[in-house]
Amino acid sequence: MSVLIVCDDLMFTSKVTATARAHGLTAAVARTPADAARKAPPAGCVIVDLHLPGLDLPQLLADLRAGSRAAVIGFGSHVDVEMLKAARAAGCDRVMPRSQFVKELEAKLPEWAAQTAS
């Protein structure tokens, strides 16, 4: 199973990739939306920082869905409720505040990586 994290925060991506590897998962990082479309795994999960500069989430989801069955998990600021709602409406399989994502990461990452897109 594979995990792709779409995020430009080096410390955060290091935490996610280390967690993935500790669970025996293949992990990759995309620092831009364009890079994400090229690196999307055929299955597994794509974790998207909803505050990534230049992110056009509907376009990224369309690009990902064209060549991948990976579930898309979006995370962002808990105070930006409208952005979290917009991510759900755009088609993310799971959306959560960053704090919840961090809290659940260790225990849930294998489960998320085993999902497929809805």
Secondary structure, DSSP 8 states (H G I E B T S, - for coil): -EEEEE---HHHHHHHHHHHHHTT-EEEEESSHHHHHHH--SSSEEEEETT-TT--HHHHHHHHHHH--BEEEEEE-TT-HHHHHHHHHHT-SEEEEHHHHHHHHHHHHHHHHT-B--
